[in-house]
Amino acid sequence: MEHKGILLESGTNELEIVEFEVANNKFGINVIKVKEIIQPIPVTFIPHAHPHVEGIIQLRGEVLPVVDMLRVLGIQSTERNPQQKYIVAEFNKQRVVFHVDNVTQIHRISWDQIEKPSDMYQGGTSQVIGVIKQNEQMILLLDFERIMVDINPDSGISVEAVKKLGKRERSEKRILIAEDSPLLRKLLFDTMNEAGYENVEFFENGRDAYEYLESITKAGSDVSEHIQLVVTDIEMPQMDGHHLTRKIKEHPDLQKLPVIIFSSLITDDLRHKGDQVGAEDQISKPEIAELILRVDQLIL
């Protein structure tokens, strides 16, 4: 499945998701993460691999891990659907194959149609980042970054990467961060603190972040006296990072705020989307040291 022709215009607050099934349950993955969808091919077993990893395949000369979504989701099932597929995905500067039971269709939706999971049923280790109500059914949007960090912790954000930058001075500068993942908010808090940035304001989505910034200007204050820089993820319920960036850059009193997009979706193919909405820079997760150095350049 080549999807370059259906990439959305930047900053519209819309996304396209590939709907797939695992044991008759419906899930979604952002089209931007999907490189292609293929029929299953023979897998080479890897001794002592993580329990979620079936093994490896060779695809056009590239060796890729195959992750079994039945195991990831803790579903006990011995029979595989005859429609099963491999979703070849790319994010966080890595390629991986997700083994699913079926791929059904593509939906184009707005981020404000995606509900944040309730803490009551989400739990601390849930892989669900959003719930999409589609007619009488629900599609669960999965946190594929978290799935991969659970398999390979070294692929996540590391405080050690910041420590390698050497001794850091404390900074009074205030940074706003929009990030929907509780796990990543905690990691970003720790790493920013290690880097000397102790005044960090976190928001779970772009809409809450924008309303906060707008409230400062409505009160008659100069936003730069309260916030010196914005760091935003792209994939967030209610309002995504591209739309947030565009709204900041179109607002006469907010446009001077520097914005860095920090996302697993920063690739050569998609960098133009952040450029179009006016971001000062775009850095791929998990390159936290690179993010810190860019923050230094923009506000110190």
PyMOL commands that set and color helices and strands:
alter all, ss='L'
color gray80, all
select helices_A, chain A and resi 4-6+31-33+69-72+111-113+119-122+144-151+153-155+159-163+182-194+206-218+223-225+241-250+271-276+288-299
alter helices_A, ss='H'
color red, helices_A
select strands_A, chain A and resi 14-22+25-30+34-38+53-59+62-68+85-91+94-100+102-110+114-115+128-134+137-142+171-178+197-203+229-232+259-263+281-284
alter strands_A, ss='S'
color yellow, strands_A
deselect
rebuild
show_as cartoon
